[in-house]
């Protein structure tokens, strides 16, 4: 199958062709092709995005994620560690290590929770806010650059279809 704008065989098409040569029907391999493309895109895109964070801001992908999660909550850029790790789909132990790391870099601080003296809240420092604001601007520009050859209408269709795929998958 040739997709519009794609004339040469790519790695996923090669894999599908190999399975076809082993007797699998083309129709039975369509889901494999789709999932293979999604997986390859994730690897390629994460490589490019992570390079941007590392080269331009000396932070890792996970550091960007934590800082961006705090930033998008709005002023005062504050969350409980539990809400933060739930929104990022990592364990509490992993989040604790990440927060300690970011605290050492002075990008976040942990402050007393006025509603519960037994717990702390995580807050962006001014240094963290400045860094993530610059990194997000660069991140958005890079994402737009990566998608520049795809029309707005095509992006809307891709998003609609990806959402449909996600919604039909089991959540566990």
C-alpha positions as CSV (number, residue, x, y, z in Angstrom):
1,X,0.0,0.0,0.0
2,X,1.3,3.4,-0.9
3,X,0.3,6.4,1.2
4,X,0.0,9.8,-0.5
5,X,3.3,11.6,-0.2
6,X,5.2,8.4,0.6
7,X,6.8,6.7,-2.4
8,X,9.7,4.8,-1.1
9,X,9.5,1.7,1.0
10,X,10.3,2.5,4.7
11,X,11.3,0.3,7.6
12,X,7.7,-0.5,8.6
13,X,6.7,-1.4,5.0
14,X,9.8,-3.7,4.8
15,X,8.7,-5.5,7.9
16,X,5.1,-5.9,6.6
17,X,6.5,-7.1,3.2
18,X,8.6,-9.7,5.1
19,X,5.5,-11.0,6.9
20,X,3.6,-11.1,3.7
21,X,6.4,-13.2,2.2
22,X,5.9,-15.6,5.1
23,X,2.2,-16.1,4.2
24,X,0.4,-13.5,6.2
25,X,-2.5,-11.7,4.4
26,X,-2.1,-7.9,3.9
27,X,-5.4,-7.2,5.6
28,X,-4.3,-9.1,8.7
29,X,-1.2,-7.0,9.0
30,X,-2.8,-3.6,8.8
31,X,-3.0,-3.2,12.6
32,X,0.6,-4.3,12.9
33,X,1.6,-1.6,10.4
34,X,-0.3,1.1,12.2
35,X,1.1,0.2,15.6
36,X,4.6,-0.1,14.1
37,X,4.3,3.4,12.7
38,X,3.1,4.8,16.0
39,X,6.0,3.1,17.9
40,X,8.6,4.3,15.4
41,X,7.2,7.9,15.5
42,X,7.4,7.9,19.3
43,X,11.0,6.9,19.2
44,X,11.9,9.4,16.5
45,X,10.0,12.3,18.1
46,X,11.3,11.6,21.6
47,X,14.9,11.5,20.3
48,X,14.4,15.0,18.7
49,X,12.5,16.5,21.6
50,X,15.0,15.1,24.2
51,X,18.0,16.4,22.2
52,X,16.4,19.9,22.3
53,X,16.0,19.7,26.2
54,X,19.5,18.4,26.7
55,X,21.4,20.6,24.3
56,X,19.6,23.9,24.9
57,X,18.5,23.6,28.5
58,X,20.6,20.8,30.1
59,X,17.6,18.9,31.3
60,X,16.3,15.5,30.6
61,X,12.9,14.5,29.2
62,X,11.5,13.6,32.6
63,X,12.8,16.9,34.1
64,X,11.0,18.8,31.3
65,X,7.8,16.8,32.1
66,X,7.9,17.5,35.8
67,X,8.6,21.2,35.3
68,X,6.0,21.5,32.5
69,X,3.4,19.8,34.6
70,X,3.9,22.3,37.4
71,X,4.0,25.2,34.9
72,X,0.7,24.4,33.2
73,X,-1.2,24.5,36.5
74,X,-0.8,28.3,36.5
75,X,0.2,30.6,39.3
76,X,1.4,29.7,41.9
77,X,2.8,26.6,40.0
78,X,2.2,24.4,43.0
79,X,1.0,20.7,43.3
80,X,1.0,18.0,45.9
81,X,3.6,15.2,45.1
82,X,0.7,12.7,44.9
83,X,-1.2,14.7,42.2
84,X,2.1,15.3,40.4
85,X,3.1,11.7,40.2
86,X,-0.5,10.6,39.3
87,X,-0.5,13.0,36.4
88,X,2.8,11.7,35.2
89,X,2.1,8.0,35.6
90,X,5.2,7.2,37.7
91,X,5.5,5.5,41.1
92,X,5.8,7.6,44.2
93,X,9.4,6.3,44.8
94,X,10.4,7.4,41.3
95,X,8.7,10.8,41.8
96,X,10.5,11.2,45.2
97,X,13.9,10.7,43.5
98,X,13.0,13.1,40.7
99,X,11.9,15.8,43.1
100,X,15.1,15.5,45.1
101,X,17.1,15.8,41.9
102,X,15.2,18.9,40.8
103,X,15.4,20.4,44.2
104,X,19.2,20.0,44.2
105,X,19.2,21.9,40.9
106,X,17.1,24.6,42.5
107,X,14.3,24.2,39.9
108,X,11.7,23.3,42.5
109,X,11.2,23.7,46.2
110,X,9.1,21.8,48.6
111,X,7.1,23.9,50.9
112,X,4.7,23.2,53.8
113,X,1.1,22.5,52.9
114,X,-1.0,25.0,54.8
115,X,-4.0,22.6,54.7
116,X,-2.1,19.6,56.0
117,X,1.0,20.2,58.2
118,X,2.0,16.6,57.7
119,X,2.7,17.1,54.0
120,X,4.7,19.2,51.6
121,X,3.8,20.8,48.3
122,X,6.0,21.0,45.2
123,X,6.5,24.5,43.7
124,X,8.5,25.9,40.8
125,X,11.2,28.2,41.8
126,X,11.8,31.4,39.9
127,X,14.8,29.6,38.3
128,X,12.6,26.7,37.4
129,X,9.9,28.9,36.0
130,X,12.4,30.8,33.8
131,X,13.9,27.6,32.5
132,X,10.6,25.9,31.7
133,X,9.1,29.0,30.0
134,X,12.1,29.1,27.7
135,X,12.1,25.3,27.1
136,X,8.3,25.2,26.4
137,X,8.6,28.0,23.8
138,X,11.4,26.0,22.1
139,X,9.4,22.8,22.5
140,X,6.3,24.2,20.8
141,X,8.4,25.7,18.0
142,X,10.2,22.3,17.4
143,X,6.9,20.4,17.4
144,X,5.6,22.9,14.8
145,X,8.7,22.5,12.7
146,X,8.5,18.7,12.9
147,X,4.9,18.9,11.6
148,X,5.4,21.8,9.1
149,X,4.7,19.6,6.0
150,X,1.4,18.4,7.3
151,X,-1.6,20.6,6.8
152,X,-3.8,21.8,9.6
153,X,-6.6,19.7,8.2
154,X,-4.4,16.6,8.1
155,X,-3.3,17.2,11.7
156,X,-6.9,17.5,12.8
157,X,-7.7,14.2,11.1
158,X,-4.6,12.5,12.6
159,X,-5.6,13.7,16.1
160,X,-9.1,12.6,15.7
161,X,-8.0,9.1,14.6
162,X,-5.4,8.8,17.3
163,X,-8.0,9.8,19.9
164,X,-10.4,7.2,18.5
165,X,-7.6,4.5,18.7
166,X,-6.8,5.5,22.3
167,X,-10.4,5.6,23.4
168,X,-11.1,2.1,22.1
169,X,-8.1,0.5,24.0
170,X,-8.5,-1.1,27.4
171,X,-7.2,1.3,30.1
172,X,-5.4,-1.5,32.1
